[in-house]
Amino acid sequence: MQEAKPANIHVITLKGQWTEESARRAVRSWLKLTTSQKTNIDLVGAQDDSMAIGIRKAFQELPSEIEQERWLGIPNLGCDGLPKTGQAWVHSGLLAATIYVPPNTGQAIEMLVDALQNSKTPPERTSTIAVSVPPLESLRPHN
């Protein structure tokens, strides 16, 4: 991400342990800093959907309704996009978007069968195509 983002995009990184609760704790601690109150945030991105929900819960716990509205008004994005969690949270409005990463088992089996049947060495690296939920076109600002 750091290599691909434009220079004018500034990132604040908080450490979590890939759980809703660890993300909630990290954000609660960060929100206690005076610098966090002065920081202008345009987007919250999390490593997975459960962490994105933990971040949202930290915002909901703020004592001031004005501060809750400020932070909850920022688009909150996750990653994993499983139908019963991330995609459901997007459809209900809890998350602005998620990235669905389809299972790669089928792709791996196809590569194995191809390698065995055709005596081919599989490529060293193969990518799984991730998909935005909702589609990127619907997330772009409309002019």
C-alpha positions, 0 to 999 in steps of 0.5 A, spaced: 500 500 500 505 504 501 508 503 495 502 504 491 499 510 494 499 517 491 504 521 495 499 526 498 495 520 501 497 520 509 496 514 513 496 513 520 497 505 522 495 502 528 497 495 531 492 490 532 492 482 533 487 481 527 481 481 532 475 485 533 477 486 540 484 488 539 482 493 533 477 496 538 482 497 544 487 500 539 482 505 536 480 507 543 487 508 546 489 512 539 482 516 541 485 518 547 491 522 544 490 529 543 493 529 536 487 524 534 482 530 536 486 534 531 487 529 525 483 530 519 481 523 517 478 521 510 477 514 510 478 508 515 481 501 512 482 495 516 486 489 515 479 485 515 472 486 516 472 484 524 477 489 525 473 494 521 467 493 526 471 493 532 474 500 530 466 502 529 465 500 536 470 504 539 467 510 535 460 508 538 463 508 545 465 515 545 462 519 550 460 525 546 454 524 541 458 530 536 464 526 536 461 519 535 457 522 529 464 525 526 468 519 527 462 514 524 461 519 518 468 517 516 467 511 511 470 504 514 472 499 510 474 492 511 477 486 507 475 479 507 468 480 504 465 473 507 457 473 505 455 473 512 460 478 515 463 483 511 458 483 505 452 483 510 455 489 514 456 493 507 449 491 505 446 493 512 451 500 512 455 498 518 461 498 513 462 502 507 465 497 503 469 490 503 474 487 499 472 480 497 477 475 497 475 468 493 477 462 496 483 459 492 482 452 493 479 451 486 485 455 483 490 451 487 487 444 485 486 446 477 494 448 477 496 441 481 492 437 476 495 441 470 502 440 473 501 433 474 497 431 467 502 436 463 508 435 466 508 442 467 512 446 473 506 451 476 508 458 476 512 460 482 506 466 484 499 466 482 494 471 484 487 471 486 483 476 484 479 480 489 473 484 488 470 490 491 463 490 495 460 494 492 463 495 486 468 500 485 464 504 480 458 505 485 464 508 490 466 513 486 464 520 487 459 522 482 460 529 479 
